[in-house]
């Protein structure tokens, strides 16, 4: 059995992946870009990847491949119809980073809400030590209790975030982008209600035709000028140029982003011009990447391969 791991570094070099050696001959690449895929998977029986494209162009010469496993939940990098036509099964990993992403959602929120960069700099600059009184709060901040927290995408992560927000005293409302949510624990509203009533709005939905550019200029204009927007879903759910406009024109108070339309951030992304950390926080797509979550994803892919070799389907997305 020949296994090719295309993006080993995507789970971090501190995480041991030697478990896959049990299954056969393993070839490991730190990272793989599109032009390198076809040659690297040519002789593979099993491919383990993350963002590298899996389609006819990259797989047509890989005559032996039977299984593609992803170090991710999302599988938009895979042409599922083509793989199914070839009898290639595709397995993802689900619910491995719920705690990690939920934690990061609130880390971003508190950084922005309480102006932590500003106050940390205030102390370290010597300004605090030079003043006479014991306290400084020149940039006002508010409590979560009594506010409205809006959620787009009430899956595992959305529900976890909703539960934490409720524990802080928030009223929680949500919008189902698919229209198929079965969640009854929280109040379901239409998009306009979500936008106009949310003090804090966090995005946890998959990327689809329904969610691409969901948060655009028109949506941002409907939000409260005091609102904080958080995206830990997929970058294109927010139109980045429109968000730049909204922040520059104080249509909303602040935004925290772990994902962008193009990653890594491109030089032409207008959001890169905003240096005010009270207004915008961008982290490099790392909300999911706690040590525990990365360990879990390696273990889950191991279980997916093991199941396949035993003739069982586990986390197969194209049965």
N, C-alpha and C positions, 0 to 999 in steps of 0.2 A: 504494500500500500504506500503510495507516494503522496505525501501531504505537503502543500506549499502554503506557507504563511506569508502573505503579501505585506502586511502592515503591523509588524510586531511592536513597533514603537507606539502604536496608537493605544496600547494598554499600559505603557510605561515600562521602561527597562528594569525597574525595581520589582516587577511582578514576575515570578517564575513561571515559565511556560513549558518546562521540560516534561510535563505530564503527557503531552501529545506524542512523545517518542514511543510510548507504549503501542501506538497504532501502526508504526512503520517508519519509513524513511522520511524525515522531516527536513525541508529546506526553508530557511528563514530569511526574510528580507525586512530591514528596518522600516522602509517605506517604499511604496510603489506608485508611480504616476501612470496615467492612462497609456502612454506610448510604450511602457515597459511590460504591461500586463500580459499580452499575448505570448511573448517569448517565455516569460516566467512560469506560466501555467500550462505550457504545451504538453508536458508529460504527467500532469497531476491527476490523481484520482479524487482527491479532496482538496478544495481551496478554502483557506480561512482568510477573510479580508475584513474590510470596514467600509471605506469610501471608494476604493478602486472600482471602476465600472465593470460590470459583468453583463455583457451583451454579445450579440453575434460577432461584432468586430473583434472583441477580445477573446472569445471562446471558440470560434469556429475551427481552430486548429487543435483545440484541446479535446482530442477524441475520447480520452479515457475518463474525463471528469464525471463524477456521479453525484457529488454533494458539494454545495457551497455553504459554508458557515460564516456568519457575520458576527464580529465583535460589536454588535449594535442592535437596537430595536428596529430602527428605520431600515428599510430595504429599497429605497428609491434609487439606489445605484445599480439595482439588478433588473434586467429585463425578464420579468417572471414568465411572460408568455413564451419567449424564446427558450428559456430554460426548461419549461414544461414540455415544449415540443421536442426537446432533446432527451427528456427523461431525467433531467438534472434536478435534484431536490434542493431547495433553499431553506435554511434554518436560521432564525434570528434568536435573540435573547430578550426576554420580556421581564419587566418588573425587577431589574437588577440595581437600579439607581434611584428608586423612589425617594429614599431617605436623603440621598446626596443632593438631588436636585431641589427637593423641598427645603433643605437646609440652606442651600445657596440662594434660593429665592428670598428668604428672609435676611440673609447676610447682605444682599444687595439693597433690600428695602431699608434696613436700619442704617447702612452706610449713607444712603441718600437722605432718609427722613431726619436723622439726627445730625447731619452735616459732619460726620466723623472725620473726614479729611481736613475740613476747616479747623475743627477744634484740636485735633492732634497737631496740626501745623502751628496753631496758636500757642500751644504749650512749648513745642520744640523750638519755636523761633525766639523764645525768651520773653514774649509779650505778656504771658501769664505771670511769670516771675517778677515782672517790672510793675505790675499793677498793685493798687492798694487793697482792693477788696478780694474776698475769698473766691468769688465765682465770676464766670463770664458766660453769657448766652446771647451774644449779639445777633446770631441768626436763630430766629424762633423755630421751634419744632413742636410737633403735636403727638398725642397718644393714638394708638390703634383703637382702643376701647371706644365704642360708640360710632365708629366709622363703618363704611360699606366696602367690603372686599369683593371684587368681581373676578371671576375665573372664566377663561375660555379653554375648554377641554377638560371634562370631568372624568378622566381616567384615573389610574393609580396615583399619579403625581398630583393631578388637580384635586383629588379628594383628600390627599394628605395635606396639601397646602390649605385647603378649605378648613380642615379640622384644626390646624394650628392657628389660622386666622380667627376661628370661632373661639378658641381657647384664650386668645388675646382680647376677646370682647367684641369682635367684629360681627356685623351682619354679613352673611355670605350670600351672594347671588351668582348665577352662572348662565352662560350662553352655550347652547349646543350647536357647534358649527355643522355637524352632520345631521342634526335634527333627530337623531336616534338615541340620545342618551336615556338610560333607564334610571338615572339617579333621582331619588325622591327625598334624599336627606337635606337638600338645600333648595332654595327657591330658584326655579328656572324662569328666565326672562328673555325677551327679544333683544337683539343687538343694540338697538337705540336706547333701551332702558339700561342695559349694562353700561354703555358708554356714558350716559348722562348722570347715572347715580353712583358710579364707583369712585371711591376716594383712592383706592389702590386697585390696579387691574393687572393680573398676572396671566400670561399665556402659556398653556401646556398642551396645545393641540398638535396633531400631525400636520404636515404640509400637504395640501391638496388643492385642487382648483377652487374649492370653496373657501379655503383659508389663505391662499396667496393674496398678499396686499389687503388682508382683512382690515388692518389698521393703516388707513391711508389718510390723506389730508381731510377728507370729509368726516371720517371717524374721529380724528384728533380734534377737530373743531367742535365736536359734540361733547367732548370730555370736559370735566371741571378744570379750571385753570390751576387748581391746587392739587390735581391728581398726579400720582406716580405710576408709571407704566413699567412693567417688568416682562422681559421676554426670555424664557428658558425653553422655548419650543423649537422653532426653526426660523432662521433669519428672514426669509421672504414673507413671513406672516405680517411683518411690518415693512412698509415702504420706507426705506432708510432716508431718501431725499425728503419725503414728506415729514418724517420725524425731525430731521434737521430744521426744516422750516418751522415746525411747531415749537421746538425748543428755543429757537432764536427769537420767535415772536411771542414767547411766554403763553402759548396756548395750553400747555401743561407745565407742571412744576419741574418734573424730573423724569428720567428714564434710566433703567438698569437693563443692560443687554448682555447676555452670554453668547448670543448668536447673531450673525449678520447675514446680509444677502449673499455676500461672497466671502469665503474664509480661506486663508487668513484675510484680514481687512485689506482692501485694495486702496491704492493711493488716491483714487478718485471718489472714495466714499466720503461724502461731506461730513459725516459724523466725526471723522478723524480730526476735523478742525476745531471741535469744541473741547477746550481744555479745562473748563470749569467743572470740577468734580462734585460740586453741589447740584449741578444740572444733569450731568451724564456720567454714568459708570459703564465701562465696557470691560468685560472679562473674556479671555480667549477660549471660549467653548470648553470650559472646564467644570461646569456645574455638576456633571455626572461623575467626575473623576476622583472621588475619594479613594483611598487605598482599599477600603472594603469593597467598594463597587467594582473596582478594576480586578480585584481578586475574584470576585463573584462572577464577573463576565467570562474570565478564563475558565473557571470551573463549569459554568453553564455550557460553553462551547464544547468542552470535554464531554459533558453528558450528552450533548446533541450528536457528537460523532459516535460515541459509544452506543447510543440508541440505534443509530442508522446501521451500524455494523451488526447489531443484533436483530435487524429486521423490523425495528419499531420506528414509527414517526414521532419525533419530538420537536415541537416548535417549528414544524414545517409550514411555510407560508404559501406554498404553491402545490398543494396535494393533488 
